[in-house]
Amino acid sequence: MKYKVLILSKGIDFPESDLDKIKNKRIEDSVISSTDTIEVLTSDDGSEDIDVFVGIGDKAEEARCRAQKAKKPSLLCDMNCSKADLKDIDATIPYTWGLFSKNNKDKEKAFLKHFNLSFVYDDAEDIMDYIASLVFHMLEEFSYHSKYNKDIGYKKQAEFIHEFTQFYLDKMKKLVAAEGFVREDIKDDFYHIIYRYRPKDSNKPFHSIDGRDYDFVIEYHRGKPSEGIYYGIKGEVTSGDLEEQCEKFRKEWPNIFMKEHKNRNSLSDLQKATTDILNDTFLWKDFLKCFKPTDNFSKRRYWLFWITLNDDEDVISVAALAVKLISKSFAEYLWNDTVFVDRENEKRKGRGRPKKWDKKDIYLRIPYFSNEAYDKLCEAYYGEREIIEEWIEKLETNEIIRKENLYEKCYRLNIDSKVFIHDYVKKSSNNENIKSPFIIVKQKKKMYYYDLLDRLFLQKDGNRSIGYYRSVD
């Protein structure tokens, strides 16, 4: 079997050793065998049987156009989309992949507005190593099945996987703009797409201790769309005895797969707090039934737990936010890395799921205690954000409320809920002369803001309110 690759570049004279990386690239158990031939062209000879087009820099757009016309896959490296005419993109040819330097994140963002799969490489590494591996995967995934595969089962399986995976690739590409997240895949693994939450240092794991690295990640295996997108905390052993290090991971987060809330006393404080914070934020979920344990310890990597992102959930407002919250609880309860006032009195024992909740809430999908809920409250008040901000600032200054740092955007009452609602929300009859901004809203019969207050304030005992602000007279 024979395959042909065309590389288009401007001002780059590839040595034969670089081309050999593509010609000689082989992977164990691949459908492309050691006896198959991969021919690499660096100039256009007019061939019509090109299997993969590669365009680098200024030549990327030309490669894309050639590939689209020939209905063949293309790999576009460090493409400048601002110089491309992307109006004629044929949606029926989705196998256009991008490869970008980590220093070209803006170009990658622009690329992902039109396409849905990119990879990154470090400038210190040889780009040809990445090109060789990606071209080989493109030959496997597209050219082999279209040219040589006679087995209808395997051929259709490849088609189904490719078609099905587009949905998840479209979701994952949104993370390129997620604050604090860094795209860092496993080297030489071009199937797992991994975004790691590293708000302090993009080049280092979230936490390292005694030969164990911890990263809070969102991940997808593009060859296994039936698994979907998943997120959680992944550990990696960098030194020490593997079995001992694995046991330390397991002690920090013991298996709680499918636990019942009546068994909460068997959970650690970390597990209780993490579950409550997530349940408080995402009212429609019960995370005690979502934590999945790992079933392997592959290549020194161990998932403490992972959670499936439901297909109807957004990767930013659910997965990314959940990962941030999980990192907060680990930092506080396991490593004492966050500021937590009066630790002994504030220690959370967990509350559990309400036994019954059937409230019909039009704001159900707005996460509790999030920036999104805060923004919606400001929008509900006729967009006058400064009025809400001033009201909250006065409440905080007068110690009527205090900020809860383990949530994204949350305040806990220092006073009784009924007093707060009566004197600071529905009326302004308080000693601090804090005027409620909602009286005018009430007069105009706009009562739905009460549901948004539920999503911003915890009661004094730390319990979340469900419709409480609406029901109290």
N, C-alpha and C positions, 0 to 999 in steps of 0.2 A: 504494500500500500504506500502511496506517495501523497505528501502534503506540501503545499507551497505557501510561503509567507512573504509579504511585501512590506519592507520598512521604508517609510518616507520621512526624510529629515532634511534640514537645511544647514549646510556647513559642517556636518559631522561625518568624519571618515572613520567608519567602524573597522577596527582591526579584525583579522580572521578569527582571533581567539574569542571575540565578543559574539560573532556570528555562530561559532561552534557551540556556544552556550545554548542557543536555540536548537541547532541541528542535532546536538547530542543529548538534549534533555529527555530523560525517561523517568517514569515513576512506577514503582512496583505495583503489580496487579492492574496496570492501566490497559485500556482497550487498544492503545497504541503500543506496539511491541518493539523490541530492540531491532527487529529486522525491517521495520518500516522506515521510510525516508522522509526527512523534513528538509525541504530546500528553502533557502533564505535569499531573497533578492533585495538589493539596496537601490536599485534603479528600475524604472518602469520599462519592461520589455514588451508591453502590449498584451501580456498574457490575460486570458479571460478566466482561467481556472485558479485564481488566487483563493486560498481558503481563509486567511486572516490578514487584514490590513492593519498595519501599525503606523501611527502618525505621531511625530515628536515635535513639540513646540509649534512653530509657525506652519508646519506641514500637517498638523493634526486635522485641520478642517478639510484639507484636500483628501486625506485618508478617509474621513467620515463620508464625504460625498461619493467617493469611489466605492466604498463598501456598501453604502445605501443603494446605489445604482445596481450593484452586482448582487444585492441581497445577501451579503456576507457579514460576518462579525468584524468589529474593529476595536482596537485598543488605542485610546487617545491619551498621550502623555503630556502633562503640563499644558493642556489646551487653554488658550485664551478665548473664552466664549464671546467676549466683546467684539472680536474681529470675525466672528463666524456668522453665517446666515443660517439661522436655525428655524426659519419659518417653514421650510419644506421637509421637516422631519416626518418620516413615515412611521406611524405608531405601530405598524405591523412588524417592524424590525426592531425589537427592543434590546437586542444584544449588543449594545454599545457600552464598553467599559472604559473607565478613566483611571489613570495613574498619576498621582500628584506628589510632589515634594511636600513634606510637612510645613515648609515655609511658604507654600502656595495655597494656603487654606482658602483665601478669597476666591482663587480660580476654581477650587474644588466646589465651593458653595455655588458659584455661578453655573458650573457644569451640572450639578445635581438639581438645578431648576428645570433642566430639560431631560436628563437621564437619571437612572436610579441606582447605579452601582459604580463605586470608585474604590480605589485602594491607595494607600499612602506608603512612601518610602522616606528614609532618612538621607539627607544630602551626603552624609559620610559613607553611605553604602553605594554599591555599584548598581545603577539603575537597570543595567542589562540583566542582572540576576533576577530582578522582578519581572522584566519584560519576558525573559525566557520562560519563567514559571507560568505567567498569565497566558502567554500565547499557547503553551502546551495544554493548559486547561481549556482554552477556547477550542482548540482542535478536538479535544476529547468530547466536549459538551455539544459542539455544533457540527463540525465537519465529519467526524466519524459516523455519526448517526445519519447524516444526510447522504453520505457517499457509499459507506460500506456495510452498515449494519443491516442484516437481513432478518434478524429476529424481531418480529413485530412487538413482542412483549417488552423487550428492553428498549426498543426504539420509542414506543409509546410512553414508557416510564420516563424516559429522558424528556420527552415533550411535555408530559404532565408536570414534572418537577419544575421545568423552566417556566411554564405558564403560571403555576401556582405560586412560585417564589416571588413573582413580580409584586404581588400585594404586600408582602412583608418588606421587600426592598424599598418600596415607596414609603413605608412607615419609618424604616430605619434611617433613611437619608435625612429625615428631619433633624436628627441628632447632631448633624454637622454644625448647627447653629445653637445647640443647647449650652447654656452657660455652665462652665466648670467641667464639661465632659471633653475627653480627648479620645480620638480614634487611635487605638493601638491594638492591632491584631497580633496573633501569635505568629512569629516568624516562620515562613515557609508553609503556613496554613492559609490558603486562599478561599476557604469555605466559611470559616467563622468570621463574622463581622462583629467587632467588639468596641464598645464605647465605655471608657472607664471614667468614673467620677473622681477628678483630681483638682479640686478648687485651689489648692495651695501651690502645687508643683506638678506640672504636666509630665515631667520626666521621671517621677518617682511614684511608687505605690502610695495609696492613701495612708497606710500605716505599716511599719515594719518593726518587728521585735523578735529577738532571739532566733534568727534564722527563718522567720515566718513573715511573709508579705501578705497584706490584705488589700484587696481592691473591690470596690463596689461597682458592679458592671451591668450593662445591658447588652445582650448578645443574641445573635441569630446565626444559624447554620443554613446557608442558602441552598445546600443540597438536601436539607431535611425540612421542607416547609410544613410537614405534619406536626413538627415540634413547636412551630410558631416562635414568637419572640419571648425571651425570658430574662429575668433580672434577679439580682441578689448579691451575695458576697462570696467572692472566690478567694481562697487562700492558695499560696504557693510556697513550697519549701525551698529555701535557698541554701540552707546548710543544716547539718545535724542528722540524726537518725530518722529515716522516713517514718517508721512505725511510731516512734515516740512523738514526732511532730504531728502526725495524723491524729493521735489520741488527744493531743492538746487542743487541736481544732474541735474535736468532737465534745470535749468537756466544756469548751466555751459556748457551744451551741448544741446541746443534746438533741437528739431526734424528737421532734414533736409532730410528726406527720399525722394529720387527721385527728388531732386531740379534740376532746370535748371541753366546753367551758367549765363543766362541773369538775374537771380534773386540773384546773388552773393552779392549784396549790403545788403541783408537781413541777411547775415551770420555774425557771430562774427569774430574778428581777429583770434581767436584760430581756428575756423573752416576753414577759408580761408587758413591760414598757413598750417594746417594739410593736407588739400586737395592738395595744391600746392606741398608740399614736397613729398607726396606719388605719385602724378601724374608725378612729375619730375623724380622720381626714377624708377617707373614702367610705362614705356611709353605706353604699350599696354592697360592700364586700365584707367578708368575714375572714380575715387573714389567718386565723388559727386553722382554717381549712385550706389555706393556700401555700403554706411553707412546705416545700418538697425537699427531701433529703437527697444527698448524692448517692449514686450506686457504684461509684468508681473512685480511684485515686490515680488518675492518669497523668503520667509524666510530671510528677511532683505537684500536680494541681488538685485542689480539693474544694468543692463547693460546700460551704457551711450550710447554706440552703439556697434554693432558687424558687422563683414564683413565675408562673405563666402569665403573660399579658394577654388578656382576653382580646379577641379580634375586634370587639366593639369598643375597645378602650384606646385612648390616644397615647402615643409613646412619650410625648412630652408631659402632658398634664397628669398622667398616671405613672408610667414607668420611671421617668426622670425624677419626678417629685418624690415617689416612693423610695428610690435609691438614696436621695438626699436625706430623707427622714431616717432611714435605716442607718445611714452613716452617723447621724447625730446621736442616736441611741447607743450605738457601739462605742463612739468616742466618749460618751458620758459614763456609761455603766461599766465598760470594760477597761478603758484606758484613762478615764478621768481627764479628758482633753478639753472639755468645754466648761464654760462658766455656769455654775448652777448654784444659786444662792441658797444658803441654809439647807445643806444637803440632807441632814437627818430628818428635818421636818417635811421636806419636800419629796422624800422618797416615795415613788409610786408603787403601789401594790397591785395595780390593775383592777379593772372593774368588770370586764366581761361584756358580752353582747346583751342588749335589752331582750327580755324574753319574747316580747311581741312588738313589732313595728310595722304598721301597715299604712302609714301616713302617705297620702298622695301629694307629692311635692314636685312642683314644676322645676325646681332648681336641683333636682336629685343628683345630676351629674356634675355639679360644681363641687370640687373637693372642699371639705371643711378645713378651716384654719389654713388657708392658702392665700397667696397674693391675688389669685383669680377671684376668690370670694370677696376680698377687700375691694378690688377694682369694681366688681359688680355692685357693691354697696354704694360706692361713689357715683356710679352711673345711675343708680336708682334715685339718687338725690340730685337729679337734673344735671349731672355732670359737674357739679360744683365741688370738686375734690377737696379744695382747701377748707371748706366748711367742716367736712368729716374729719380731716386731719387735725384741725384746730380743736374739735370736740374731744377726740381721742387724746390729744396731747394734754389738755386740761384734766381729763380723767386720770391720766397717768401721773401728772405732776402732783395732783391732790391725793394720790395713792388710793383712788377708788378702784383702779385696776392695775395690774402689773403684767409685763410681757412674759410669755412662755417661750423660751428660746429653743426648745426642742421641736417646736412646730415652725412651719414656714412663716405664718402670720397669725398669731393667736394672743389673746389677752385673757387673764383669769381675774375674776371679780374678787375684791377684798371685802366686799359687803354682801349682805343677803340679796339673792336674785330679785325677790319681790320689791325690795327697797330700790334697787338699781333701776328696775323697769319703771316703777311708779314715779320716782323722783328725778331720773336722769334721761329717760327715754320718752315715756308718754307725757311727762310733765317736766317742769323746770323748778320744782319746789324743793331745792336743796340748799344747804348752808354755804356751799362754795360758789353760789351764783353761776353755776354752769348751765348754760341755756341749751335745751335739747334742740337739735336741728330737725327733728322729725315731726314737730307739732304742725308745721305748715304742710307737711306731706299728708298727715292725718286729715287735715281740713280738706284736702283735695281728694280724700278717699283713696290714697295710694298706700295700701296696707301691706303690700308684699315685702317691704323691707324687713319685716320682722324675721322672715326666713333667712335673710342674709345676716342678721344679728346672731342668729343661732350658729352661723358658720364662722363667727369672729370671736365670740366670748365663751369661755369656759365658766361654769358656775364655781362658787367659792370652794366647794369640796372637790373640784377637779373633774366633775362629771360633765359630759356633753349635754347640751340642751336639744330636745327634739320638739320643736313647736312650742316651747315654753314661753317665748317672748310674745307669741301671738295670743296665748290663752290667758295670761295673767291680766287681771283687771287693774 
